[in-house]
């Protein structure tokens, strides 16, 4: 008999919310001699270090400006980078209102301080994740998925000592597999490609819904 579900760990990007780097590459390329794809390749390593908490946001800007030959100030760069966050998954609030009160929820995300400052203010985040303890964020943990430290941090925030009591939802197959390999229940869902019915079925199958 499977252990009772006591917690759900949600990825944010393409699960609870929508984001896109494409616009940022285009806008940053307007301040660089590089193409959008070249800007993406140049900034990628620094972006990951920013998400892992190795770089502060000003340090990320400095490295991005150097590597992508950007000619813009920090304020404009920060605004462009924050623009990657599109908003909530519009279908998510109605579903989360059906989660059983006894099932705790938290967010596990590879993100950075600039993106997080915008995500944290989104309506769904404010309604369903009011407690800051509900967030396991890469730049605070000092690691990025699929590093096991991320999943362990999220489980601690749920007061769940074993993955078998939790369901993890992510749009990236590698990250889903990592949690499953730890012994947890896991489901893959991408709000940009799939209907909310897919996530609803996963939550229902795990016994999470009223």
FENJOUR-V847698 format. One record per helix or strand of 2 or more residues. SS is the DSSP state (H for helix, E for strand). FROM is the first residue (numbers start at 1). LEN is the number of residues. If there is no record, write none. Layout:
# FENJOUR-V847698
ss->SS from->FROM len->LEN
ss->SS from->FROM len->LEN
This chain:
# FENJOUR-V847698
ss->E from->7 len->4
ss->E from->17 len->3
ss->H from->22 len->8
ss->H from->36 len->16
ss->H from->57 len->11
ss->H from->74 len->9
ss->E from->85 len->4
ss->H from->92 len->5
ss->E from->104 len->6
ss->H from->113 len->7
ss->H from->123 len->6
ss->H from->132 len->3
ss->E from->135 len->3
ss->H from->138 len->4
ss->H from->148 len->10
ss->H from->163 len->3
ss->E from->166 len->5
ss->H from->173 len->9
ss->E from->185 len->4
ss->H from->196 len->10
